[in-house]
């Protein structure tokens, strides 16, 4: 069972790396890039015992306790089964 975890800085938390990327994009001609926020992306493989709710709860706890700093970061967990297939996105 595969899942992804997106970790991003909370709104209002200073993002110097994102600011640097935004300024650099402006300098090389990307005039419409008004703001950039950087984050982290994790792909996670879980053992599949058929209990999606238990897997979701464990991954939520793992994301909160290990991957993210809940004081300054938000996280979002997605199981690949939650995402529409490529043919459904068109």
N, C-alpha and C positions, 0 to 999 in steps of 0.2 A: 504494500500500500504506500503510495507516494503522496507527499504533501509539500507545500512551500510555506515559508514564513517570511514575511516582509517586515522589517524593523525600520522605523523612521523616527526622526526627532519630532517631539511634540511641537505643535504650533507655539510660537513665542520663544522657543529655545534657539539661541544663536547658532547658526550653521556656517562657520567660517569657510569650510571646504565648499559648500554650495555657493557662497558668495564669490569665492575665487573663481569657480567654474563659470558663474554668470558673467563676471567681469571679463574673463578671457574670451567667452563666446561673443561678447559685444565687440571686443577688440579685433576679432577675426571675421566680423561681418554678420553675425547672427543677431540682427537688431531687434527681432521680436521676442527673444528670450528674456523675459522680465524677471524671473526668479528661478532658482534651482535649489532643491532640497535634496541632500544626499541621504542614502540609507544603506541597509544591508539586506541581502536576499539569501535565503537558505533553502536548499532542497533536502528533504528528510525522507528516508525510507523507514517505514515502520513494519514490524512483523504483522501479518494479516491473520488474525484469529477470528475474523468475522464480526467483531464487536466494534462497529464504527464509532459509536458514542463514547466508549471507553478510550479508544485511540484518540479521538478528538480531545477528550478531557486531559489525557496524558500529554498530548502535544501542546495544548494551551498552557498547561502547567510548566512544561519544558521551556516554551517560548518566554513566558513571564519570568521564570526563575533563573534561566541560564542564558538565553539569547538576547534578551532585552533588559535595559535598565529602566524599570517602570517609573522612576522619578522623572526622567527626561525623554523617554522613548515610548512610542506606541508600537504595537505589533498587530499583524493580521495573519491568521492561519487559513490556508486553503488546501483542501484535499483535491487531488486531480479529478476525482469523481464529481466534485462540486462545480467544476468548470465546464462550459459548453464545449462540445467537440468542435474541431476546426470547421467542419461542414455546417454546423449550426450557427457559427459566427458570421457567415457570409450573408 
